């Protein structure tokens, strides 16, 4: 079994080649042998939070493979009303937070307070963690600190907790965020694999495994970027790890089963 915890419904960055409706996403899952995919609405992240969450609500109703995150944006506090989907639609499993595209810093006291209030109202939160040099709107350490205050909520830090390539010397992916996060992370912190460097550079996934451990890693791909190929590459990369099959099972689905109660 494979559960992908990080995908998107709709049009990422309004690019036609990064576009997928529910039928397309289900097709990708079928091609890659992924059983369940938890997605947020690209429209909610890029344009209108309410419209996107409503669009995803309708899509989940007719999908067998998709689960969902409600997107919340503290810049528009009324988006907290959309948390009602967590009760009205059982396929919504948690909340997605994306400071980079929503234009605020998670280190802002006002925005952080609102995000922490939402953490008390959901069992799962997926945070986009800044993964490019020079960005810091959602630092991995800040997410880890928030997680410490909310032990009953599961926190997923996307993009390997912010792995990025060194802009001056691009041949060595930088995993210092992950290393620092794991020094303080509790049992409620999980790191997803949604980063193309995991299968571009040999050794990245091995280092992630050493730093985070199988109990804290969940499978994610950021689909539909690169289509079903990225899902297949990520699966192959994990399958080729020289680690126990029991640990691969945790990464592929067991941790996600526990997080989403599926």
N, C-alpha and C positions, 0 to 999 in steps of 0.2 A: 504494500500500500504506500502511496505517496500523497502528502498534503502540502500544497504550496500556500504559504501564509501571506504572500505579497504580490498582488496583481492589481490591474486597473481596468475598469469598464469605461469605454469611450475613447476620446481622442487626446492623447498626451501631447502637450505643447502645440495643439492644433495642427500636428503634422499628419498628413494622410497615411503615411507608412507606419505610424504608431497609433493605429485606430483599431478597436475591436469591440463589437457588440457582444451580447451574451452568447449568441450562437457561435461566433468566431472563437471566443474564449473556450467554449466547451469543445470545439473542434481541436484547438491547440492541446487541451488536456488529453483528449483521446489519442492524438498523435504521439504524445510524450508519455502516455500511461500514467498520467496524474489523476488521482481519484477525486480530490476536492481542491478548489482554489478559492481563497478568500480575497476579495477585491474591494477597493474603494472607487468612488466615482471620479474620473478625470475632470468632469465638469465641475464638481465640487471643489477640486483643488485648483483648477485653472480659472474658473469663471464665476459660477453662482452656487454657493453651498447648498441652499435649499433645493434648487432645481436638480442638482446632481444627486442628492440623497433620495429625492422622490423618484428619479429615474432608476436608480439602483433598486429601490424598494420594489418597483414593478418588474424589473428584470429578474430579481431573485425568486419572485413568485412563480415563474415559469421555467426555472432552471433546476436541474438535478445535481449539477456539479459545483455550483457557485454558492459561496457564503459571502457575507459582506461586513464592511466597516462603515459606521456613520462618520462622516467627516465633520470635524468641529473646528471653527475658526474664531478665536477670542477677539479678533479685530471687529467682528460682527457678532456681538454677544447673543443676539437672537437665535443664532445657530444652535444654541443649547436646546432649543425647542425640539430639534430633530432627534435628540436622544430618545424621544418617545418611540422611535422605530425599534429600539432595543427590546421594547415590551410588546409592540404590536406585530413584529415579524421575527420569529425565532431564528431565521437565517442570518440576521444581523448578530455578529458575535462580539463586536467591540467598537472602538473609536479610533479613527486615524487622525494624527496630528502632523501638519506639514508647514512648519514656520517659514521655510525658504520661499515657497511659492505664495504663501499668504502675507508675507511682508512684515514679519515681526521677529524679534529675538526671544527665544525661550528664556533668556536670562533677564528679560524685562520683568520687573516685579509684578506689574499689573497683569501682564499676559500669563506669567507663570502661575499667579494665584488663581486665575480663571481655569487654566489647564488642570491644576491640582484639584479644583472643585469638581471638575468632570471626572477625574480619576476615582472619586468617591462614588460615582454613579455608574460605573461599568466594571466588568471583570477583566477586560482585556484592552490594552492600548498599544497601537503600532505607531512608532515615531519615525518619521523621516529623520535620519541623522546626516548632517552635512558631510558630503563625501567628495568635495572638491577643494583643492588648496585655496586658502583665502576666504572661505566661507565659514561662518560660525553661528548661524541662526538657531541651530538646534544641537549644541555640543553634546557629545555622548555622555560626558561626565555630569552634565546638568540633568539629563534623563535618568541616569543612574541614581542621582541624589533624590530626584522626585520619587523614584521607585522605592527608595528606602523609607519614605514617609507613608507609603501606601502598600503595605505588605500583602494585603488581600487581593490586590490587582496584579495581573500578569502584564509585564512590560516587554514589548519586542522592539529592539533597536535595529533599524534597518541598515542595509548596506555594510554589513560586517562592522557595525558600530563606527562607521565613518572612514573606512579604508580609502586612501587615495594615493595617486602617484605623486612622487616628489616632482614639482614643476621644474626644478633645476637639473635633476638627474633622474629621469623618468623610469629607469630600469628596476627600481626597488619600491614596490608598493609599501606604503607606510601604515602599520597597524598599531601605532602607539595608542590610539584612542581605545582600541579593544583591550590592550594590555592594562591600561589604567582603569577602565571600567571593571574588569574582572577582579581588580584588587578590592573593590567595595561592593560588587554585585551580590545581591541576595538570591535566594532560590526563585524569586519572582521575576528575574531578569533573563531574557533570552535574546540571542543575536541571530538575525537572519542572514542567509547566504546571497542576498540579491545584489551581486556585484560581478560585472563581467571579468574582473581581474582574477577571479577564482579559477577560471578555466583558460585564461590567457597566459598567466604566469605559473610555471610549475612551482609547487611548494606553498602557495598561498593558503590553500585549503588545509594542508597539513599544519601550518602555523596557527590557523584559526582553531583547529582541533586542539592543539597543544595549549593555547591560551585560554580558550573558553570551556573546553570539555564537552562531551556529547550531551550531557544533561542540560546544557544551556544553548544549544544550537538548534535552529529550526530552518527548514527548507523554504526558500523564497527566491523568486526570479525577476520580479519587476515586470512581468509580462504585461502588455504585448511588445515591449521593446525586443526587437530581434526575433519575434514570433516564436513558434514552437522549438526552433533550433536551440535557443538559449535554455529552454527547459531540459532538452535532451543533453546538452553539454554539461549542465550543472549536475544532472543525475549521474552521468558518466564519471564526472570528476569525483563525486562522493563515492561511487561504487568502486573506483580504483584506489581509494585510500587503503593503506595497510593497517586496518583497525578491525576490531571484532564486528561481526554482523549485527550483534545486539546494539552496538553504538550507532551503526548506520541506520538501524530501525528507529532509534530515538530521533535521529536527525530528520529522517524522511517522514515520519508520521507519529511516532508515539508521544513526543513532546507536544506536538500540535493537537493531538487527540485530547491530551490533558488540559491544554490551554483553552480549547474551544468546547470541551465537553461533548465530543462527537464520537 
